[in-house]
Amino acid sequence: MSRTITETGNERIIKLTKNEKEPEMMEKLTFGLSALNSFNINNINGKKYLFQLSGNN
């Protein structure tokens, strides 16, 4: 699974590329990423981590 990481001054956004051939797994992954985001994960410097699932580009 490919991914891109975008970093700003206060966020690190991890975008995973959706696999259209695995809709059931992508639904589970979406749920899992939402759960991860609900924890409001920050690194030691206070930068917030956000996880997203994006369509095929």
Secondary structure, DSSP 8 states (H G I E B T S, - for coil): --EEEEE-SSEEEEEEE--TT-HHHHHHHHHHHHHHHHT--B-TT--EEEEEEE---
